[in-house]
Amino acid sequence: MVEQDFYELLGIQRGADDAAIKAAYRTMAKECHPDRHGGCADQEARFKAISHAYEVLKDSQKRAAYDRFGPAAFQNGGGGGADPFGGGQGFEGFSDIFSSIFGEFMDPRGQRQNAARGADLRYDIELSLEDAFTGIEKTVTLDALGTCTACKGRGCAIADHCAETCGTCGGAGKVRAQQGFFVVERGCPTCRGSGQVISDPCANCGGEGRALNQRKLSVNIPAGVDEGTRIRVAGEGEAGIRGASSGDLYLFVHMKRHIIYEREGTSLIAECPISFTTAALGGSIELPGIDGKSVEIKIPAGLQSGEQLRHRGSGMSVLNGRGRGDLVARMLVETPTKLSKEQKGILEQFRAVETGDECPASKGFFSRIRDILGA
Protein backbone atom coordinates (compact mmCIF):
# COMPACT_ATOMS: atom_id res chain seq x y z
CA MET A 1 0.00 0.00 0.00
CA VAL A 2 1.59 3.28 -1.11
CA GLU A 3 0.80 6.19 1.19
CA GLN A 4 1.27 9.83 0.30
CA ASP A 5 3.43 11.94 2.59
CA PHE A 6 1.30 13.49 5.39
CA TYR A 7 2.88 16.93 4.95
CA GLU A 8 2.18 16.82 1.20
CA LEU A 9 -1.45 15.85 1.89
CA LEU A 10 -1.97 18.94 4.05
CA GLY A 11 0.11 21.18 1.77
CA ILE A 12 2.54 22.29 4.49
CA GLN A 13 6.29 22.29 5.10
CA ARG A 14 7.87 19.81 7.51
CA GLY A 15 8.78 22.60 9.93
CA ALA A 16 5.22 23.94 10.16
CA ASP A 17 3.98 24.85 13.64
CA ASP A 18 0.76 23.61 15.29
CA ALA A 19 -1.26 26.62 14.17
CA ALA A 20 -0.24 26.14 10.52
CA ILE A 21 -1.08 22.42 10.67
CA LYS A 22 -4.53 23.13 12.15
CA ALA A 23 -5.28 25.88 9.62
CA ALA A 24 -4.19 23.69 6.69
CA TYR A 25 -6.33 20.81 7.91
CA ARG A 26 -9.45 22.97 8.25
CA THR A 27 -9.00 24.33 4.75
CA MET A 28 -8.35 20.95 3.15
CA ALA A 29 -11.12 19.18 5.08
CA LYS A 30 -13.69 21.80 4.06
CA GLU A 31 -12.50 21.60 0.44
CA CYS A 32 -12.86 17.84 0.03
CA HIS A 33 -15.64 16.97 2.51
CA PRO A 34 -17.83 14.27 0.87
CA ASP A 35 -21.02 16.26 1.56
CA ARG A 36 -19.77 18.99 -0.76
CA HIS A 37 -19.18 16.53 -3.58
CA GLY A 38 -22.35 14.49 -3.57
CA GLY A 39 -20.77 11.55 -1.74
CA CYS A 40 -17.94 11.18 -4.30
CA ALA A 41 -15.86 8.11 -3.31
CA ASP A 42 -12.58 9.77 -4.34
CA GLN A 43 -13.25 12.82 -2.20
CA GLU A 44 -14.34 10.64 0.73
CA ALA A 45 -11.06 8.67 0.53
CA ARG A 46 -9.08 11.91 0.34
CA PHE A 47 -10.97 13.35 3.30
CA LYS A 48 -10.14 10.26 5.40
CA ALA A 49 -6.46 10.44 4.39
CA ILE A 50 -6.28 14.14 5.34
CA SER A 51 -7.97 13.47 8.69
CA HIS A 52 -5.54 10.64 9.44
CA ALA A 53 -2.57 12.85 8.55
CA TYR A 54 -3.86 15.58 10.88
CA GLU A 55 -4.39 13.15 13.77
CA VAL A 56 -0.73 12.17 13.53
CA LEU A 57 0.86 15.60 12.94
CA LYS A 58 -1.10 17.46 15.64
CA ASP A 59 0.39 15.16 18.30
CA SER A 60 4.04 16.02 19.02
CA GLN A 61 5.03 12.45 19.95
CA LYS A 62 3.29 10.83 16.99
CA ARG A 63 4.75 13.50 14.72
CA ALA A 64 8.28 12.80 15.98
CA ALA A 65 7.81 9.10 15.29
CA TYR A 66 6.39 9.82 11.81
CA ASP A 67 9.24 12.20 10.92
CA ARG A 68 11.72 9.42 11.59
CA PHE A 69 9.93 6.30 10.40
CA GLY A 70 7.15 7.56 8.12
CA PRO A 71 3.86 5.57 7.98
CA ALA A 72 5.74 2.44 9.15
CA ALA A 73 5.73 3.96 12.65
CA PHE A 74 2.00 3.25 12.86
CA GLN A 75 1.89 -0.17 11.25
CA ASN A 76 2.43 -3.68 12.57
CA GLY A 77 3.04 -6.25 9.89
CA GLY A 78 1.30 -4.12 7.29
CA GLY A 79 -1.73 -3.26 9.44
CA GLY A 80 -2.04 0.42 8.51
CA GLY A 81 -3.62 2.96 10.78
CA ALA A 82 -2.65 1.26 14.06
CA ASP A 83 -2.24 3.43 17.14
CA PRO A 84 1.45 3.40 18.11
CA PHE A 85 0.67 4.34 21.72
CA GLY A 86 -1.49 1.45 22.81
CA GLY A 87 -2.56 -2.12 22.30
CA GLY A 88 0.93 -3.36 21.47
CA GLN A 89 0.63 -2.31 17.82
CA GLY A 90 3.77 -0.90 16.23
CA PHE A 91 5.32 0.22 19.57
CA GLU A 92 5.08 -1.39 23.00
CA GLY A 93 4.28 1.61 25.15
CA PHE A 94 5.46 5.06 26.07
CA SER A 95 9.09 4.13 26.80
CA ASP A 96 9.44 2.48 23.39
CA ILE A 97 8.49 5.70 21.63
CA PHE A 98 11.58 7.38 23.01
CA SER A 99 13.79 4.35 22.56
CA SER A 100 12.76 4.21 18.89
CA ILE A 101 13.43 7.91 18.42
CA PHE A 102 16.66 8.18 20.41
CA GLY A 103 17.98 4.68 19.71
CA GLU A 104 20.25 2.76 22.03
CA PHE A 105 20.71 5.61 24.50
CA MET A 106 17.42 4.64 26.13
CA ASP A 107 16.49 1.17 24.93
CA PRO A 108 17.63 -1.49 27.39
CA ARG A 109 16.23 -4.19 25.11
CA GLY A 110 17.82 -2.98 21.89
CA GLN A 111 19.22 -5.80 19.78
CA ARG A 112 22.80 -5.75 18.56
CA GLN A 113 21.81 -6.19 14.97
CA ASN A 114 19.78 -2.95 14.99
CA ALA A 115 22.94 -0.96 15.72
CA ALA A 116 24.61 -2.48 12.65
CA ARG A 117 21.54 -2.16 10.39
CA GLY A 118 22.13 -0.48 7.07
CA ALA A 119 20.88 3.05 6.46
CA ASP A 120 17.73 3.81 4.49
CA LEU A 121 18.19 5.29 1.02
CA ARG A 122 16.18 7.88 -0.90
CA TYR A 123 15.81 7.88 -4.69
CA ASP A 124 13.90 10.56 -6.60
CA ILE A 125 12.17 9.30 -9.72
CA GLU A 126 10.49 11.37 -12.45
CA LEU A 127 7.45 10.05 -14.31
CA SER A 128 5.28 11.20 -17.17
CA LEU A 129 1.54 11.50 -16.63
CA GLU A 130 1.04 8.51 -18.94
CA ASP A 131 3.42 6.35 -16.87
CA ALA A 132 1.62 7.36 -13.68
CA PHE A 133 -1.71 6.43 -15.27
CA THR A 134 -0.72 2.90 -16.33
CA GLY A 135 1.94 2.11 -13.73
CA ILE A 136 5.38 1.11 -14.92
CA GLU A 137 8.43 -0.97 -14.07
CA LYS A 138 11.54 1.20 -13.73
CA THR A 139 15.20 0.30 -13.41
CA VAL A 140 17.07 2.45 -10.90
CA THR A 141 20.83 2.60 -10.44
CA LEU A 142 22.07 2.81 -6.85
CA ASP A 143 25.57 3.78 -5.70
CA ALA A 144 25.54 2.64 -2.10
CA LEU A 145 27.09 0.34 0.46
CA GLY A 146 26.34 -3.25 -0.54
CA THR A 147 27.57 -6.67 0.53
CA CYS A 148 31.35 -6.88 0.07
CA THR A 149 32.07 -9.21 -2.85
CA ALA A 150 35.58 -10.02 -1.62
CA CYS A 151 34.55 -11.51 1.74
CA LYS A 152 30.88 -12.13 0.88
CA GLY A 153 29.81 -9.97 3.80
CA ARG A 154 31.75 -11.83 6.52
CA GLY A 155 34.32 -9.07 7.06
CA CYS A 156 37.17 -11.62 7.31
CA ALA A 157 40.21 -11.56 5.05
CA ILE A 158 40.68 -15.33 4.74
CA ALA A 159 39.08 -17.42 7.46
CA ASP A 160 35.35 -17.90 7.62
CA HIS A 161 35.32 -17.19 11.35
CA CYS A 162 37.66 -14.44 12.48
CA ALA A 163 35.23 -12.58 14.73
CA GLU A 164 36.10 -12.27 18.40
CA THR A 165 34.08 -11.03 21.36
CA CYS A 166 34.52 -7.28 21.81
CA GLY A 167 36.66 -6.48 24.84
CA THR A 168 35.09 -3.09 25.41
CA CYS A 169 31.49 -4.22 25.86
CA GLY A 170 32.02 -7.92 26.54
CA GLY A 171 29.87 -8.83 23.55
CA ALA A 172 26.84 -6.87 24.72
CA GLY A 173 27.12 -4.35 21.91
CA LYS A 174 26.39 -1.57 24.43
CA VAL A 175 28.30 0.39 27.02
CA ARG A 176 26.98 2.32 30.01
CA ALA A 177 28.05 5.68 31.36
CA GLN A 178 26.94 7.34 34.60
CA GLN A 179 25.84 10.96 34.37
CA GLY A 180 24.82 12.18 37.82
CA PHE A 181 21.75 10.20 38.87
CA PHE A 182 21.29 8.73 35.39
CA VAL A 183 22.86 5.75 33.66
CA VAL A 184 23.00 6.21 29.88
CA GLU A 185 23.39 3.30 27.49
CA ARG A 186 24.78 3.71 24.00
CA GLY A 187 26.15 1.56 21.23
CA CYS A 188 29.69 0.31 21.79
CA PRO A 189 32.14 2.55 19.86
CA THR A 190 34.62 -0.29 19.37
CA CYS A 191 32.39 -2.91 17.76
CA ARG A 192 29.70 -0.43 16.67
CA GLY A 193 26.99 -2.40 18.43
CA SER A 194 27.74 -5.81 16.91
CA GLY A 195 29.39 -7.27 20.02
CA GLN A 196 32.28 -8.62 17.97
CA VAL A 197 35.52 -7.37 16.43
CA ILE A 198 37.34 -8.75 13.41
CA SER A 199 40.90 -9.97 14.09
CA ASP A 200 41.80 -10.37 10.41
CA PRO A 201 39.69 -7.79 8.52
CA CYS A 202 39.02 -7.91 4.79
CA ALA A 203 41.19 -5.39 2.96
CA ASN A 204 38.34 -4.42 0.63
CA CYS A 205 35.80 -3.48 3.30
CA GLY A 206 37.92 -3.01 6.43
CA GLY A 207 36.02 -5.76 8.25
CA GLU A 208 32.56 -4.23 7.85
CA GLY A 209 31.41 -6.82 5.36
CA ARG A 210 30.12 -4.11 3.05
CA ALA A 211 31.65 -1.82 0.44
CA LEU A 212 30.54 0.90 -1.95
CA ASN A 213 29.27 -0.55 -5.20
CA GLN A 214 26.78 0.12 -7.97
CA ARG A 215 23.75 -2.02 -8.59
CA LYS A 216 20.64 -1.90 -10.72
CA LEU A 217 17.22 -2.62 -9.30
CA SER A 218 13.86 -3.06 -11.02
CA VAL A 219 10.96 -1.52 -9.12
CA ASN A 220 7.25 -1.56 -9.89
CA ILE A 221 5.53 1.82 -9.80
CA PRO A 222 1.77 1.31 -9.24
CA ALA A 223 -0.84 3.09 -11.34
CA GLY A 224 -2.20 6.31 -9.85
CA VAL A 225 0.92 7.66 -8.14
CA ASP A 226 1.17 11.44 -7.88
CA GLU A 227 3.70 14.14 -6.99
CA GLY A 228 5.11 13.39 -3.55
CA THR A 229 4.01 9.75 -3.42
CA ARG A 230 6.54 7.72 -1.44
CA ILE A 231 7.14 4.05 -2.24
CA ARG A 232 9.00 1.84 0.23
CA VAL A 233 11.08 -1.05 -1.10
CA ALA A 234 11.97 -3.14 1.94
CA GLY A 235 15.54 -4.36 2.35
CA GLU A 236 16.96 -2.52 -0.66
CA GLY A 237 18.81 0.22 1.23
CA GLU A 238 22.40 0.09 2.43
CA ALA A 239 23.72 -3.30 3.51
CA GLY A 240 24.15 -3.84 7.24
CA ILE A 241 27.49 -4.50 8.94
CA ARG A 242 28.64 -8.11 8.58
CA GLY A 243 25.29 -9.58 7.63
CA ALA A 244 23.07 -7.32 9.73
CA SER A 245 19.75 -6.39 8.15
CA SER A 246 19.75 -3.94 5.25
CA GLY A 247 17.98 -0.60 5.30
CA ASP A 248 15.03 0.24 3.07
CA LEU A 249 14.84 2.14 -0.19
CA TYR A 250 12.32 4.98 -0.47
CA LEU A 251 11.29 6.17 -3.92
CA PHE A 252 9.89 9.71 -4.10
CA VAL A 253 7.77 10.37 -7.17
CA HIS A 254 7.97 13.61 -9.15
CA MET A 255 5.72 14.35 -12.11
CA LYS A 256 6.79 15.83 -15.45
CA ARG A 257 4.69 18.69 -16.80
CA HIS A 258 2.12 17.53 -19.37
CA ILE A 259 1.60 19.40 -22.63
CA ILE A 260 -2.21 19.53 -22.18
CA TYR A 261 -3.34 18.38 -18.76
CA GLU A 262 -2.96 19.62 -15.21
CA ARG A 263 -3.68 17.09 -12.51
CA GLU A 264 -5.84 17.62 -9.43
CA GLY A 265 -6.02 14.36 -7.49
CA THR A 266 -7.55 11.85 -9.90
CA SER A 267 -8.98 14.56 -12.17
CA LEU A 268 -7.31 15.80 -15.34
CA ILE A 269 -7.91 19.45 -16.21
CA ALA A 270 -7.54 20.82 -19.74
CA GLU A 271 -7.99 24.50 -20.60
CA CYS A 272 -9.71 24.61 -23.99
CA PRO A 273 -9.96 27.87 -25.96
CA ILE A 274 -13.00 27.91 -28.28
CA SER A 275 -14.40 30.50 -30.66
CA PHE A 276 -17.26 32.72 -29.55
CA THR A 277 -19.43 31.32 -32.35
CA THR A 278 -18.96 27.76 -31.04
CA ALA A 279 -19.80 28.99 -27.54
CA ALA A 280 -22.94 30.70 -28.84
CA LEU A 281 -24.17 28.01 -31.22
CA GLY A 282 -22.79 24.86 -29.55
CA GLY A 283 -20.59 22.14 -31.01
CA SER A 284 -17.99 19.65 -29.88
CA ILE A 285 -14.23 19.18 -29.52
CA GLU A 286 -12.01 16.11 -29.19
CA LEU A 287 -9.27 15.69 -26.61
CA PRO A 288 -6.58 12.99 -26.53
CA GLY A 289 -7.38 10.73 -23.56
CA ILE A 290 -4.61 9.73 -21.18
CA ASP A 291 -5.34 6.10 -22.15
CA GLY A 292 -4.72 6.82 -25.85
CA LYS A 293 -8.40 7.00 -26.80
CA SER A 294 -9.96 10.25 -27.98
CA VAL A 295 -12.58 11.88 -25.76
CA GLU A 296 -15.43 13.90 -27.28
CA ILE A 297 -16.60 16.92 -25.30
CA LYS A 298 -20.01 18.23 -26.37
CA ILE A 299 -20.45 21.99 -26.00
CA PRO A 300 -23.97 23.23 -25.28
CA ALA A 301 -25.21 26.40 -26.98
CA GLY A 302 -24.79 29.53 -24.88
CA LEU A 303 -21.76 28.29 -22.96
CA GLN A 304 -19.95 30.95 -20.93
CA SER A 305 -16.20 31.39 -20.63
CA GLY A 306 -14.79 29.52 -17.61
CA GLU A 307 -17.49 26.86 -17.51
CA GLN A 308 -16.27 23.32 -16.92
CA LEU A 309 -17.50 20.30 -18.84
CA ARG A 310 -16.84 16.96 -17.18
CA HIS A 311 -16.33 13.58 -18.85
CA ARG A 312 -16.76 10.90 -16.19
CA GLY A 313 -14.22 8.09 -15.88
CA SER A 314 -11.64 9.51 -18.27
CA GLY A 315 -9.19 10.84 -15.69
CA MET A 316 -6.34 9.25 -13.74
CA SER A 317 -6.23 5.80 -12.16
CA VAL A 318 -7.07 5.59 -8.46
CA LEU A 319 -3.98 4.67 -6.42
CA ASN A 320 -4.43 1.34 -4.63
CA GLY A 321 -8.03 1.24 -5.78
CA ARG A 322 -10.35 0.72 -8.70
CA GLY A 323 -11.82 3.03 -11.29
CA ARG A 324 -10.69 6.38 -12.63
CA GLY A 325 -11.24 10.04 -11.99
CA ASP A 326 -12.77 12.50 -14.45
CA LEU A 327 -11.52 14.56 -17.36
CA VAL A 328 -12.54 18.21 -16.98
CA ALA A 329 -12.52 20.62 -19.91
CA ARG A 330 -12.36 24.24 -18.73
CA MET A 331 -13.78 26.27 -21.62
CA LEU A 332 -12.23 29.64 -22.44
CA VAL A 333 -14.20 31.66 -24.98
CA GLU A 334 -11.78 33.50 -27.24
CA THR A 335 -12.72 36.88 -28.75
CA PRO A 336 -11.48 37.15 -32.36
CA THR A 337 -8.69 39.67 -32.90
CA LYS A 338 -8.29 39.38 -36.67
CA LEU A 339 -11.45 39.86 -38.72
CA SER A 340 -11.89 40.22 -42.45
CA LYS A 341 -13.99 43.05 -43.88
CA GLU A 342 -16.80 40.61 -44.59
CA GLN A 343 -16.72 39.22 -41.03
CA LYS A 344 -16.82 42.70 -39.56
CA GLY A 345 -19.80 43.50 -41.73
CA ILE A 346 -21.68 40.43 -40.49
CA LEU A 347 -20.99 41.36 -36.88
CA GLU A 348 -22.13 44.94 -37.49
CA GLN A 349 -25.39 43.57 -38.88
CA PHE A 350 -25.78 41.42 -35.75
CA ARG A 351 -25.12 44.39 -33.47
CA ALA A 352 -27.74 46.40 -35.31
CA VAL A 353 -30.46 43.90 -34.43
CA GLU A 354 -29.35 43.15 -30.84
CA THR A 355 -32.09 43.64 -28.23
CA GLY A 356 -30.00 42.95 -25.13
CA ASP A 357 -31.93 39.78 -24.33
CA GLU A 358 -29.18 37.73 -26.00
CA CYS A 359 -26.86 38.44 -23.05
CA PRO A 360 -29.05 38.65 -19.89
CA ALA A 361 -26.14 38.98 -17.47
CA SER A 362 -24.76 41.96 -19.34
CA LYS A 363 -28.21 43.53 -19.65
CA GLY A 364 -28.91 43.14 -15.92
CA PHE A 365 -25.51 44.53 -14.92
CA PHE A 366 -25.85 47.73 -16.92
CA SER A 367 -29.46 48.11 -15.87
CA ARG A 368 -28.32 48.24 -12.22
CA ILE A 369 -25.66 50.80 -13.13
CA ARG A 370 -28.30 53.03 -14.75
CA ASP A 371 -30.43 52.76 -11.62
CA ILE A 372 -27.51 53.87 -9.47
CA LEU A 373 -26.69 56.78 -11.76
CA GLY A 374 -30.34 57.72 -11.99
CA ALA A 375 -30.28 57.61 -15.73
C-alpha positions as CSV (number, residue, x, y, z in Angstrom):
1,M,0.0,0.0,0.0
2,V,1.6,3.3,-1.1
3,E,0.8,6.2,1.2
4,Q,1.3,9.8,0.3
5,D,3.4,11.9,2.6
6,F,1.3,13.5,5.4
7,Y,2.9,16.9,5.0
8,E,2.2,16.8,1.2
9,L,-1.4,15.8,1.9
10,L,-2.0,18.9,4.1
11,G,0.1,21.2,1.8
12,I,2.5,22.3,4.5
13,Q,6.3,22.3,5.1
14,R,7.9,19.8,7.5
15,G,8.8,22.6,9.9
16,A,5.2,23.9,10.2
17,D,4.0,24.9,13.6
18,D,0.8,23.6,15.3
19,A,-1.3,26.6,14.2
20,A,-0.2,26.1,10.5
21,I,-1.1,22.4,10.7
22,K,-4.5,23.1,12.2
23,A,-5.3,25.9,9.6
24,A,-4.2,23.7,6.7
25,Y,-6.3,20.8,7.9
26,R,-9.4,23.0,8.3
27,T,-9.0,24.3,4.7
28,M,-8.4,20.9,3.1
29,A,-11.1,19.2,5.1
30,K,-13.7,21.8,4.1
31,E,-12.5,21.6,0.4
32,C,-12.9,17.8,0.0
33,H,-15.6,17.0,2.5
34,P,-17.8,14.3,0.9
35,D,-21.0,16.3,1.6
36,R,-19.8,19.0,-0.8
37,H,-19.2,16.5,-3.6
38,G,-22.3,14.5,-3.6
39,G,-20.8,11.6,-1.7
40,C,-17.9,11.2,-4.3
41,A,-15.9,8.1,-3.3
42,D,-12.6,9.8,-4.3
43,Q,-13.2,12.8,-2.2
44,E,-14.3,10.6,0.7
45,A,-11.1,8.7,0.5
46,R,-9.1,11.9,0.3
47,F,-11.0,13.3,3.3
48,K,-10.1,10.3,5.4
49,A,-6.5,10.4,4.4
50,I,-6.3,14.1,5.3
51,S,-8.0,13.5,8.7
52,H,-5.5,10.6,9.4
53,A,-2.6,12.9,8.6
54,Y,-3.9,15.6,10.9
55,E,-4.4,13.1,13.8
56,V,-0.7,12.2,13.5
57,L,0.9,15.6,12.9
58,K,-1.1,17.5,15.6
59,D,0.4,15.2,18.3
60,S,4.0,16.0,19.0
61,Q,5.0,12.4,20.0
62,K,3.3,10.8,17.0
63,R,4.7,13.5,14.7
64,A,8.3,12.8,16.0
65,A,7.8,9.1,15.3
66,Y,6.4,9.8,11.8
67,D,9.2,12.2,10.9
68,R,11.7,9.4,11.6
69,F,9.9,6.3,10.4
70,G,7.1,7.6,8.1
71,P,3.9,5.6,8.0
72,A,5.7,2.4,9.1
73,A,5.7,4.0,12.6
74,F,2.0,3.3,12.9
75,Q,1.9,-0.2,11.3
76,N,2.4,-3.7,12.6
77,G,3.0,-6.3,9.9
78,G,1.3,-4.1,7.3
79,G,-1.7,-3.3,9.4
80,G,-2.0,0.4,8.5
81,G,-3.6,3.0,10.8
82,A,-2.6,1.3,14.1
83,D,-2.2,3.4,17.1
84,P,1.4,3.4,18.1
85,F,0.7,4.3,21.7
86,G,-1.5,1.4,22.8
87,G,-2.6,-2.1,22.3
88,G,0.9,-3.4,21.5
89,Q,0.6,-2.3,17.8
90,G,3.8,-0.9,16.2
91,F,5.3,0.2,19.6
92,E,5.1,-1.4,23.0
93,G,4.3,1.6,25.1
94,F,5.5,5.1,26.1
95,S,9.1,4.1,26.8
96,D,9.4,2.5,23.4
97,I,8.5,5.7,21.6
98,F,11.6,7.4,23.0
99,S,13.8,4.3,22.6
100,S,12.8,4.2,18.9
101,I,13.4,7.9,18.4
102,F,16.7,8.2,20.4
103,G,18.0,4.7,19.7
104,E,20.3,2.8,22.0
105,F,20.7,5.6,24.5
106,M,17.4,4.6,26.1
107,D,16.5,1.2,24.9
108,P,17.6,-1.5,27.4
109,R,16.2,-4.2,25.1
110,G,17.8,-3.0,21.9
111,Q,19.2,-5.8,19.8
112,R,22.8,-5.7,18.6
113,Q,21.8,-6.2,15.0
114,N,19.8,-3.0,15.0
115,A,22.9,-1.0,15.7
116,A,24.6,-2.5,12.6
117,R,21.5,-2.2,10.4
118,G,22.1,-0.5,7.1
119,A,20.9,3.1,6.5
120,D,17.7,3.8,4.5
121,L,18.2,5.3,1.0
122,R,16.2,7.9,-0.9
123,Y,15.8,7.9,-4.7
124,D,13.9,10.6,-6.6
125,I,12.2,9.3,-9.7
126,E,10.5,11.4,-12.4
127,L,7.5,10.1,-14.3
128,S,5.3,11.2,-17.2
129,L,1.5,11.5,-16.6
130,E,1.0,8.5,-18.9
131,D,3.4,6.3,-16.9
132,A,1.6,7.4,-13.7
133,F,-1.7,6.4,-15.3
134,T,-0.7,2.9,-16.3
135,G,1.9,2.1,-13.7
136,I,5.4,1.1,-14.9
137,E,8.4,-1.0,-14.1
138,K,11.5,1.2,-13.7
139,T,15.2,0.3,-13.4
140,V,17.1,2.5,-10.9
141,T,20.8,2.6,-10.4
142,L,22.1,2.8,-6.9
143,D,25.6,3.8,-5.7
144,A,25.5,2.6,-2.1
145,L,27.1,0.3,0.5
146,G,26.3,-3.2,-0.5
147,T,27.6,-6.7,0.5
148,C,31.4,-6.9,0.1
149,T,32.1,-9.2,-2.9
150,A,35.6,-10.0,-1.6
151,C,34.6,-11.5,1.7
152,K,30.9,-12.1,0.9
153,G,29.8,-10.0,3.8
154,R,31.8,-11.8,6.5
155,G,34.3,-9.1,7.1
156,C,37.2,-11.6,7.3
157,A,40.2,-11.6,5.0
158,I,40.7,-15.3,4.7
159,A,39.1,-17.4,7.5
160,D,35.4,-17.9,7.6
161,H,35.3,-17.2,11.3
162,C,37.7,-14.4,12.5
163,A,35.2,-12.6,14.7
164,E,36.1,-12.3,18.4
165,T,34.1,-11.0,21.4
166,C,34.5,-7.3,21.8
167,G,36.7,-6.5,24.8
168,T,35.1,-3.1,25.4
169,C,31.5,-4.2,25.9
170,G,32.0,-7.9,26.5
171,G,29.9,-8.8,23.6
172,A,26.8,-6.9,24.7
173,G,27.1,-4.3,21.9
174,K,26.4,-1.6,24.4
175,V,28.3,0.4,27.0
176,R,27.0,2.3,30.0
177,A,28.1,5.7,31.4
178,Q,26.9,7.3,34.6
179,Q,25.8,11.0,34.4
180,G,24.8,12.2,37.8
181,F,21.8,10.2,38.9
182,F,21.3,8.7,35.4
183,V,22.9,5.7,33.7
184,V,23.0,6.2,29.9
185,E,23.4,3.3,27.5
186,R,24.8,3.7,24.0
187,G,26.1,1.6,21.2
188,C,29.7,0.3,21.8
189,P,32.1,2.5,19.9
190,T,34.6,-0.3,19.4
191,C,32.4,-2.9,17.8
192,R,29.7,-0.4,16.7
193,G,27.0,-2.4,18.4
194,S,27.7,-5.8,16.9
195,G,29.4,-7.3,20.0
196,Q,32.3,-8.6,18.0
197,V,35.5,-7.4,16.4
198,I,37.3,-8.8,13.4
199,S,40.9,-10.0,14.1
200,D,41.8,-10.4,10.4
201,P,39.7,-7.8,8.5
202,C,39.0,-7.9,4.8
203,A,41.2,-5.4,3.0
204,N,38.3,-4.4,0.6
205,C,35.8,-3.5,3.3
206,G,37.9,-3.0,6.4
207,G,36.0,-5.8,8.2
208,E,32.6,-4.2,7.9
209,G,31.4,-6.8,5.4
210,R,30.1,-4.1,3.0
211,A,31.6,-1.8,0.4
212,L,30.5,0.9,-2.0
213,N,29.3,-0.5,-5.2
214,Q,26.8,0.1,-8.0
215,R,23.8,-2.0,-8.6
216,K,20.6,-1.9,-10.7
217,L,17.2,-2.6,-9.3
218,S,13.9,-3.1,-11.0
219,V,11.0,-1.5,-9.1
220,N,7.2,-1.6,-9.9
221,I,5.5,1.8,-9.8
222,P,1.8,1.3,-9.2
223,A,-0.8,3.1,-11.3
224,G,-2.2,6.3,-9.9
225,V,0.9,7.7,-8.1
226,D,1.2,11.4,-7.9
227,E,3.7,14.1,-7.0
228,G,5.1,13.4,-3.5
229,T,4.0,9.7,-3.4
230,R,6.5,7.7,-1.4
231,I,7.1,4.1,-2.2
232,R,9.0,1.8,0.2
233,V,11.1,-1.0,-1.1
234,A,12.0,-3.1,1.9
235,G,15.5,-4.4,2.4
236,E,17.0,-2.5,-0.7
237,G,18.8,0.2,1.2
238,E,22.4,0.1,2.4
239,A,23.7,-3.3,3.5
240,G,24.2,-3.8,7.2
241,I,27.5,-4.5,8.9
242,R,28.6,-8.1,8.6
243,G,25.3,-9.6,7.6
244,A,23.1,-7.3,9.7
245,S,19.7,-6.4,8.2
246,S,19.7,-3.9,5.3
247,G,18.0,-0.6,5.3
248,D,15.0,0.2,3.1
249,L,14.8,2.1,-0.2
250,Y,12.3,5.0,-0.5
251,L,11.3,6.2,-3.9
252,F,9.9,9.7,-4.1
253,V,7.8,10.4,-7.2
254,H,8.0,13.6,-9.2
255,M,5.7,14.3,-12.1
256,K,6.8,15.8,-15.5
257,R,4.7,18.7,-16.8
258,H,2.1,17.5,-19.4
259,I,1.6,19.4,-22.6
260,I,-2.2,19.5,-22.2
261,Y,-3.3,18.4,-18.8
262,E,-3.0,19.6,-15.2
263,R,-3.7,17.1,-12.5
264,E,-5.8,17.6,-9.4
265,G,-6.0,14.4,-7.5
266,T,-7.5,11.8,-9.9
267,S,-9.0,14.6,-12.2
268,L,-7.3,15.8,-15.3
269,I,-7.9,19.5,-16.2
270,A,-7.5,20.8,-19.7
271,E,-8.0,24.5,-20.6
272,C,-9.7,24.6,-24.0
273,P,-10.0,27.9,-26.0
274,I,-13.0,27.9,-28.3
275,S,-14.4,30.5,-30.7
276,F,-17.3,32.7,-29.6
277,T,-19.4,31.3,-32.3
278,T,-19.0,27.8,-31.0
279,A,-19.8,29.0,-27.5
280,A,-22.9,30.7,-28.8
281,L,-24.2,28.0,-31.2
282,G,-22.8,24.9,-29.6
283,G,-20.6,22.1,-31.0
284,S,-18.0,19.6,-29.9
285,I,-14.2,19.2,-29.5
286,E,-12.0,16.1,-29.2
287,L,-9.3,15.7,-26.6
288,P,-6.6,13.0,-26.5
289,G,-7.4,10.7,-23.6
290,I,-4.6,9.7,-21.2
291,D,-5.3,6.1,-22.1
292,G,-4.7,6.8,-25.8
293,K,-8.4,7.0,-26.8
294,S,-10.0,10.2,-28.0
295,V,-12.6,11.9,-25.8
296,E,-15.4,13.9,-27.3
297,I,-16.6,16.9,-25.3
298,K,-20.0,18.2,-26.4
299,I,-20.5,22.0,-26.0
300,P,-24.0,23.2,-25.3
301,A,-25.2,26.4,-27.0
302,G,-24.8,29.5,-24.9
303,L,-21.8,28.3,-23.0
304,Q,-19.9,31.0,-20.9
305,S,-16.2,31.4,-20.6
306,G,-14.8,29.5,-17.6
307,E,-17.5,26.9,-17.5
308,Q,-16.3,23.3,-16.9
309,L,-17.5,20.3,-18.8
310,R,-16.8,17.0,-17.2
311,H,-16.3,13.6,-18.9
312,R,-16.8,10.9,-16.2
313,G,-14.2,8.1,-15.9
314,S,-11.6,9.5,-18.3
315,G,-9.2,10.8,-15.7
316,M,-6.3,9.2,-13.7
317,S,-6.2,5.8,-12.2
318,V,-7.1,5.6,-8.5
319,L,-4.0,4.7,-6.4
320,N,-4.4,1.3,-4.6
321,G,-8.0,1.2,-5.8
322,R,-10.4,0.7,-8.7
323,G,-11.8,3.0,-11.3
324,R,-10.7,6.4,-12.6
325,G,-11.2,10.0,-12.0
326,D,-12.8,12.5,-14.5
327,L,-11.5,14.6,-17.4
328,V,-12.5,18.2,-17.0
329,A,-12.5,20.6,-19.9
330,R,-12.4,24.2,-18.7
331,M,-13.8,26.3,-21.6
332,L,-12.2,29.6,-22.4
333,V,-14.2,31.7,-25.0
334,E,-11.8,33.5,-27.2
335,T,-12.7,36.9,-28.8
336,P,-11.5,37.2,-32.4
337,T,-8.7,39.7,-32.9
338,K,-8.3,39.4,-36.7
339,L,-11.5,39.9,-38.7
340,S,-11.9,40.2,-42.5
341,K,-14.0,43.0,-43.9
342,E,-16.8,40.6,-44.6
343,Q,-16.7,39.2,-41.0
344,K,-16.8,42.7,-39.6
345,G,-19.8,43.5,-41.7
346,I,-21.7,40.4,-40.5
347,L,-21.0,41.4,-36.9
348,E,-22.1,44.9,-37.5
349,Q,-25.4,43.6,-38.9
350,F,-25.8,41.4,-35.8
351,R,-25.1,44.4,-33.5
352,A,-27.7,46.4,-35.3
353,V,-30.5,43.9,-34.4
354,E,-29.3,43.2,-30.8
355,T,-32.1,43.6,-28.2
356,G,-30.0,43.0,-25.1
357,D,-31.9,39.8,-24.3
358,E,-29.2,37.7,-26.0
359,C,-26.9,38.4,-23.0
360,P,-29.1,38.6,-19.9
361,A,-26.1,39.0,-17.5
362,S,-24.8,42.0,-19.3
363,K,-28.2,43.5,-19.6
364,G,-28.9,43.1,-15.9
365,F,-25.5,44.5,-14.9
366,F,-25.9,47.7,-16.9
367,S,-29.5,48.1,-15.9
368,R,-28.3,48.2,-12.2
369,I,-25.7,50.8,-13.1
370,R,-28.3,53.0,-14.8
371,D,-30.4,52.8,-11.6
372,I,-27.5,53.9,-9.5
373,L,-26.7,56.8,-11.8
374,G,-30.3,57.7,-12.0
375,A,-30.3,57.6,-15.7
